[in-house]
Amino acid sequence: MATKSRIYFTIINPLLGYATRRYRLLKPQPDWKVMLVSQSPPHNTRLGYLAQIENGEWIATLGGYGRDYPPLSDRDFLDFARSLASPKFYEAIKDAEPISPIYAHRATANRLRHYDKIELPHNFVVLGDAVCALCPVYGQGMTVSALSAIVLRNWLQKEYSHSSTILKSSAFQKKLAKNNLLHWSLATSQDSQFPTTQSRREVTSGGLLSWYTNRLLQLTNSDPHTYTQLIQIVNLLRSPLQLYHPKVIFRVVRKSPSKKTNGECYQLKR
């Protein structure tokens, strides 16, 4: 049995809520298959996501940070869509046929349980969302869990190579905590840009790296190219080293981050 039973945990809650329904869009069909209208911290809390799914249907999701939750009535849902930074989302669904109720989801807090700081029973491990659950807006959850399984596989292969039937779980939990650190940092640093986020991370002032990080995050609010690169990294499609590519550094240093936008509209073409 564990000699230390208390589990330490960290919760950073952006107070983000979703509302989702399915539509059948009127013909002709648009020339894109995904639309994202992004939030823009610290003040623009609203976002929208519209994507083509099966059987000619479309799934429309609205979201709001800081308890700026999208409503669940038909008219108010459309009014919320109309308030987004781009009118394209509203224009796409205003005359479409709703084919489902509006469903709400508000369990979006980032939760990190520090099993690496306690002693677990031998041959017993914890991984996946039971250790590190991230705000779903970043699309990291399943990938992080899959990467956790790879960490477990590699650890088991190494431990069993020593012909041991008793595995010290604490060694695995420490490896897993190191693996989860980047994903946790990416999600919570983004959420912490909203002043309404509970227990948000404070970015330390001073130092070249801190200056660069602050300026980079500010630039993503007005530069679609930099924002897209950041989202690809957050979604684990690119290495974080991409943020230190000379072209990115040049954009961060050259362009003034003082220009503010209310958000961007991105469309993925067919």
N, C-alpha and C positions, 0 to 999 in steps of 0.2 A: 504494500500500500504506500501511497505517497506520504512522505514525511512532512511536506508542506502542502496543505490542502487549499489554501486561498488562491484563486485564479485572478490575476490582475488583468484588467482590460482597459482599452482606450476607445472612446466613442467620439467621433466628429460628425455631427449631424447637420447637413445643409438645409434640413426642413424642406426638402423637395417633394412635391406631389405631382402625380400624373393623372391624366384622364384620357381614355382611349376608346375609340369606336371604329367600326368598319363602315366603308362607303362603297357604293358603285358609282363611279364617275361617268358623266355623260360623254358621249362621243362628240368630237374625235378625241382619242386618247392623247395625252401630252407626250412630248418627245423625250421626257425624262422618266425615270423609274423610282427615284428617291429624292425627296426635298428635305433639307434641314434648315430651319431658321434658328440661329443660335442665340443663347443668352449672352449677356455682356456685362460681367461684373465691373463695378460693384452695384450698379443701380438698375440695370435692365435684367429683371429676374425671369423673364418669360422665354419659352422655347417651343418649337413645334417640329414634329417629325411626320412625314407623309411618305408611305412606301407602297409599291405594288406588291400584292401577294397572289395567292392562287385564285382561280375561277374569275378572273377579271375584277377582283375586289382590291380595295385599298385600305390600309390601316392608318388612321390618323391619331397621333398622340400629341397632346398639349402638356406642358409642364411649367411649374413655377417654383422658384426658390423662396426661402424665407417665409413659408406658409402662404405664399401667393398662389394658392391652389386653384387649378382650373375648375369651373363649376360643372355640375352633372346634368343640368337641364339643357334642352335642345337650343333654345335661343341664347342662353348665356354661354354655352359652349362655342357657338359661332361668334358671339361678341368678343370672347377671349381670343379666338383665332384672329379676329380683325385687329386686335391690339398688338399683334406681333410686330417685330421690327420691319418685316417685309409684308406687303399686302398679297404676295403670291400664294401663300398658304390659304388664306381666306378665299381668294378668288377661285382656287382649285376645288374647294368643298362646298361653297355657298349654295350651289344648285345641284349638288350631288345627292344621291338617294341614300339615306342612312339605312343600314341593314343589320344593325346590332344596337343593344343598349350602350350607354356610356359607362365604362368601368373605371374605378378609381384605384390607385395604388400609391401608398405613402410610406412604405417601409423601405426607406432609402438611406438610412444612416450608415456611415462607415464604422465597422466594428472590428477591432483587433484584440484578440485574447492572447495573453503572453504566457503560453504554455512552456515557453523556453525558460521561464523564470521560476518554475516549480519542478518538483520531482514527481514524475508519473510512474505508475507500476511498470515493471519490465514487460516487454513484448506488447505494449499498448501505445498507440500513436494517435494523434489528432491532426487533421489536415482539411483543406478545402475551406468552405464557408464557416465551418466550425471554428476556424482559427482567424481567417481574414476574409471578411465580407465587405465588399466595396459598393459605393453608390452605383446603381446600374446604368446611369447616364453615360458612363465611360466605356461600357461594353467589355469590361475586363474579367468578369467573374468566372466564366467557364474556362477561359485561357489560364487564369491564375490557378484554378483547381487542377487543370491538366499538367501545368508545370510543377505543381506540388506533388502530383503522382510520379513525375519523372524524378524529382528529388528523392522520393521514397524508394523508387526502383533502384536508383544508383546506390543509395545507402544500404538497402538490403543485400544487393549483390556484393558490396564490399564487406559487410558484416558476416554474411554466410560463407564468404571465402575463408574466413578464419575458423570455420566449423563450430561456431558458437550457437547454442540453442537458446541462450538468454541474451536478449537485445536490450541495451540501455536506451530507453526511449528519449531521455533528455538530450542525447547526442543528436538524434534526428530532429527534435524540436528546435534546437539551436540552428541547424542547417536550414530548416524551413523558414525560421524567422529571418535569416539573412536573405533568403530567396524572395520573401514577401516584401522586404523593405522598400524596394524601388516602386513596386506597384502601389503600395500604400502611400508613399510620398507623392506620387504623381496625382492620385485621386484627391487626396486631402489638401494638397497645395492649391489645386484648382478650386475646390469647394470653399477654402478659407479666404478666397478673394471677396466673398459676400460677407458683409459685416453682421448679417443675421445668423450666420452659421454658429451653432452651439459648439463650444470648446474648440474653436478654430485655431489653427496653427498660426503663431506669430512669426513673420519672417524677420530674422535678425538683421539689424542694420549694420553697415560697415563692412568693408572688405570688397575686393573686386568681384568675387563670385556672387555675393549677395546683391551687389549693384546690377550685375548682368542678369541675374534671375528676375529681379524686380522689373527691370526694363523689358525683358523678354515677355513676361506675362502681361505687361501693359500693352506691348506691341500687338499681341494676339487679339486685342479688342478692336484694332483698327486695320490690321493687315491680314487679308484672307489667306495669303500664301503661308505666312508664319503660323496662323491658327490651324490650317490644315496639317502642317507638319507636326504641330504639337498634338493634335487629335490622333494622328497616326501613331505617335509614340505612346500616347496614353492607351490606345487600343492594342498596343504591343505588336504593331505591324512594322515598326522601325526601331532601330537602336536609339537610346537616349543620346548617344554620341552625335547624332544628327543635329542636335541643338547647338553643337560646338563646331559645326562645319564652317569653314571660312565664309561661305556665302551667307549663312545665317548670322554669323557674327557681324558681318558687314551691314546687314539690314538693321540689326539691333543697334549698332553704334551710329549708323548714319541717320536713320529715320527718327524723328522726334515722336515720342510716345504720348505727347500731350493731346494729340487729336483723338477725340472720343467718338465712338459710334454706338448706336443702340443695338447692334447685332448684325449678323450677316446671313444671307440666304444662299445656300449651296444646293445645286441640283446635279444629280448623277445621271448622265445621259444614257439612253439605251444603247 
